[in-house]
Amino acid sequence: MRRGNGGDGGRLPPRALAVVRHLLTHGPSTRAALGELLGLSDASMSRMARTLVDAGVVTERAERTADPVIGRPRRILTAVPGSRHVVGVKLTGDTAHGVLCDLGGTVIGSLDLPLPLPLPLPSSARTRGAVPVDGTVQVIGRLVRELGARAESVHGLGISLGGVVDGRAVVREGTFLGWRDVELGTLVSGHCGLPTVLTNDVAGLAREQLWFGAGRTHDTFGVITVGAGVGLAVVREGVVLEQLIDNGHLLAHAPVDSSGPACRLGHRGCVAAYLDREDVAARLGLRGTEVTAGRLTALDPDWPAGASRALGHLIATVAGGLQTERIVLAGEDAALLYGSPVTGQTLRERLRSSPVRLEVSTGPLTFTDWARGAGVAGIQGILGAL
């Protein structure tokens, strides 16, 4: 494996980036159509095409017709996904999940490695131990080496984690790692010799959806994750809001039923009391591997209906707040709860007086998908989209 050029060597100017993004998300296109889309003259579009072809990220061919009198052949531009590779890493409290992605976000290989065991912290500082930062950097470096061996070169690195990320470089709060104010981006970049982008894990999923999912048809949409916590990401007019003002807590603790169970903060019947597995588990006295949807249902048969109702209210509230017709739903419990008739009934009641036809997509979400979201953030970083 060779490391690609660091710094800004691979970053594209805005209009060139727009061309590459369009080709990656929508497929091959003619010079003329791209020029019209971007408001570029034929001469400017021709120069840009040559620049992208020379950079190896685009190929160009002439489309000849059977009738030679029609005129000059159309020039077709096509993205070259294999021209760039990045490693994406999703950090949990005990594991680094890594993938190798090409420019189109396709996962070429994956690898999971354990993180070093947490070090105990004073009880006054935090109830959980802190995962050693230096050991984590070493693990990420090993992922880069082993995954990168499957490509000619690696050009960048994206890392996602639950918590608050500042400036795409500093972990202000690593919820499951016990971190505060850790300059992980600088440490990893120095260790691996690669441009490195940090992102909140749900924001990473939103970036993946912006280029390769819901963003193909909607400029504004919300991403909601339910399972080990309630997560939220917002894409507004084609821009991912990298840091929400409250990290989504206001919505996670929005009231659903004042007579319902209490969350760990004491809010009775809020969204988190139903949808955050840790809150439900704490109420039922469960820990660790016992916290599964089946186990929760066995101990509390009313949980699925309450959680489905809460999910329906949360989806409608996010869609209304964003004024969007598109919601992406993900997480361990997403498919189970969204498939419940209670969720559908709740949404119908909320949308009864609205002309909006809400589109909700959901599907299985593995740690490979989370790591792919980090990889897409890394792709956007090396191309200049961040």
N, C-alpha and C positions, 0 to 999 in steps of 0.2 A: 504493500500500500504506500502510495505517496500522498503527502498532504497537499491540498490545493493552495492556491495563493491566498494569503491572509489579507488583512486590511480591507481596502476598498477595491482591490484589483478586479473582482468579478461583479461589482455592483453596476447596475444599469441606470442610465438616465430615465426620468419618468416616462417619456413616451415609448422608449424602447422596452421598458418594463411592462407597460400596458400591452404592447404587442405580444410579448412572451406570455404574459398571463392569459391573454385572450386565446392564444394558440394552445396553451396547456389545458384550459378549462373548456374550450369549445371546439377544439380540433383545427385541422388545416383551414387556411383562408387565403383568398387572393390578396395581392398587394393593393388592388384597387379598393376592395371592401374594407381593408384595414385602414387605408388612407382616408377613406370617407368617414369611418368610425372615429378616427383621431383628429380629423381636420387637417391632414397633411397633404401637401402637393405631391404630385407624382415624383418630382425630383427628390424631395425630402424623404419620401417613402422608399425610394430606390437606395438612397444613401444609408438609411437605417437598416434596410434589409441586408446590405453588404456588410455593415458593422456586425449584425447579429450572426450572419453566416460565418464571418471571420472569427467570431468568438466561439463558434461551434455549438451554439444553443439553438440554432435554426438551420434548416435546409431549405433550398429553393429549387423548384423545377418548373419547366414550361409545360403547360397543358395544351397540347396540340389538338386541333379539331380535324375532322375528315374533310372539311371544305377549306382549301387553302386561300380562298378569296375573302374569307371573313375578316382577316387582318392579323395583327400581331397576337401571338399566343398569350394567354393569361399566365401570370406568374403565381405559383402556389407556394405559400410559406407553411412549413411544418416544424413544430417544436421537436427538439432532440432530447428526450428525457434522460438518456444515458450520458449526457454531456457533463452533468454535475451529480455528485452524491453527497448526502449528509447523513449523520448519525443522529437519531432522536432518542432521548432517554426520559423515561417517566420514573420519578422517584416516589416510592411509598415509604412507610416507616421502617421497612426491613429489606426492601429489594430495589434494585435498579433494573428496570425493564428497558432493553435497548432494541432498536431496529436500524437497519440501513435502508435509506430511501433514495430513489432517483428524483430528478427534477419534477416529475409528474406525481410525486407522492406515493409511488408504488413501493411496497415493502419487498425488498430483495432478500433480507435475512433478519432473524431476530435472535436475541440471546438475553437471558435473565441471570443476574448475579446477585448474591446476597450482600447486603450492606453490613458494615461492622456493627457489633452489638452496641446499644446505647450505653453511654456513661451516666451514672446517677448524678442528678443535680440536687442542690439543697432544696428541701421541701418548700422553703419560702420563695424560691425562684420559679419552680414549675413542678407539676406533679409527675410529668413524664421525664425520662432521661433524654439526653441529647445524643443523637447519632454523631460519631466523630466526623468532623468536616474533612480533615486530611485523608482519612480512610475512604470517605465517599469519593473524593477527587481521584484517588488511586483506582477505585472500582470503575469510575467513569472512563478513566484512561484505558483500562483493560478492555472495556466494551468497544471503545474506538479502535483499538488495535485489532481485536479479534473480528469485529464486524467489518472493519475497513479492509481486511485482507481479501474480502470478496469483491472489491472494486479496485480499479486501477489507481484511483485517488479519492480522497475525501476532502471536501471543500468547506464544510462547516458543521456545526454541532448545535442542536437545540435541546434544552432541558426543561421539563415541566414538573411541577410539584403543587401539592395543595397548600394554599396560603397566600401571602401577599408578596408580590415581586415589584421592585422599584427599578425603573430605568433599564429593564431587561437585563440586569446584571446583579442586583443585590436582593437577597432574600430577607425581607423585613420581618416576616413571620412565617416559619415553616411549620405548619400545623402538626404534621405527623412526624416531624424530624426533631422537634425540640429546639429549633433554631430561631435566633433573632439577630438581625443586622449582619448577615453572613455575605461577604462579597464573593459569592460562588462563581460568578461569571469570570472575574479576573483570575481566580485561582485555577479554574479548569482550562481557560484559554492559555494561560502560561504553561500548564502541565502538558496539554495536548498539542499546542501550537496551531490551534484552529480558532477562527472567529466563532464566538459562542453567544447564543441568545437564550435567556431565561424567560419563562412565562408561567403564569398560573395555569394549572392543568386544564381547567374548563375553558380558559381563554385560548389555549392551544387547540382544543377541539373546535372552537369557533373559527380560528384561522383556517383549519383544515376544511371546515364547511364553507367558509367564504370563497375559497378557490375551487374546491372539488365537490361541493355538495349544494346546500341550500342557496349559497351565494350566486350560483349560476342563474337563478331566476328571481332572487329577492335581494335587494340592497340592504334591507333592514330585517333582522330576525333575532330571536332569542334562543339560547341554548340552556336547557335545564337538565341537571343531572340529579338523580335520586338513588340513594343507596347508603354508602358510608359517608353520610353528610348530604346536604342539599347544596348544589352548586348552581351558579348562574353566570352566563356570559352574554354580552350584548354586542350586536353588530348593528351600527346605525349609519345608514347611507354609505355603506361600503367600508366603514372603519370599525375595527374591533376596539372597544373600550377596554384598554389593557388593565386598568385598575378602577374598580367601582368605588364609589365614595364610602361604602360601608361593607364592601366585600360580599354583598348580597344578603346581609343579616336582616335588614328590614323586611324583605320578602320572605325569608326563611322563617321569620317569627310573626308573620301576618296571622291574625286570628281567623279561625275556621269555625270553632264550636266552643263557646264559653263554658260548656259543661264537660268538655273533653279532658283527656289526660294532660298532665303538665310536662313541659320540656325541662331540661336540666337548669334552665334559667328561671323556672317558675312560671312561665307563661302557660296558662291553661288553654288547651285546645288550639294551639298555634300549628302552623304548617310543619315545623320541625318536630313537634311532639308526635306526629303521625309518620313523617317521611324520613327523618334522620334515624338510621338504624341504631346509632350509638345512644340516642335519646330513648328509643323504644327499648333497647337492650338494657339500659340502666334501670328503667322502670320495672323490667321483668327479671332483673338479676342475672342477666347473661353476660358472658365475656368471650372475647377472642373468636375461635372457630365455631362456637355455638351460635353466633349471630348470623343466621340464614333466614330467608323469607319463610321457609317451611317450619323452622323452629319457632319463629315469632308467631306464626299462625297457630301452631299447636298449643302454645301457651296463652295466646289471646285470639280466639276465633273472630273477634270483632275488628282486629287490626286491619285486614285487607280492605274491608269496606270503608273504614275511616280513612285509611291512607289513600284509597282511590278517590274518595270525595275531596280530600285535601289537594291531591294532584290536579283534579279538575279545576278547582278554584285557582291554584297557582298558575296553571297554563293560561286560563282566561285573564288573570290579572296581569301577567307578563305581556301577553299579546295586546291587551288594551293599553297598558302603559307605553309600549313601544309603537302602538298603532301599526301593527304588522299582521299579515295573514299567515305568517310562517313561524312555527316553533319546532325546534329540534330537541327531541327528548332522548336522553341517554342515561346510563347507569345500571347497576345490577338489578334494580327492581323496576326499571322503566317499562319493559315489555309486559311484565306480569300485571302491573297496576293499570297501565293504559288500556290493556285488553279487558279490563273489568267493565261490566255494564254500568257500574256506579259512576265511573269516570265519564263515560259517554252521556249519561243522564245529567250529571252536574254541568258539563259543558253545554248541553242543549239548553238547560235552564238559564245559564249565564248569557248565552248568545241569543236568547229568544227574541229580544227586541232589536238585535243588531243585524245589518245586512251582510256582515262579514262571513265569508266561507273560510273558516280556519283550517289550515293545512298543518298537520302534526306528523312528523316522521319519527320513527323509533326503530331500534334494531339492537341486536346483541352488541355489547361493548366489552372487549377484552383489554388487558393491559397492553397488548400489541397496538390496539386502536389508540389508546392514550399516548403511547410512545410515538405513533405516527403523527399525532397532533403536534408533539414537540418537534418532530422532524420537519413538518411543514413550516413551523415557525423558523426553523433553521434555514430552510430553502428561501423563505421570504427575506431572511436576514442577509444571505449572501447575494441575493439579486438586488437588494436595495429597496424592498417593499416595507421595511420597518424603519 
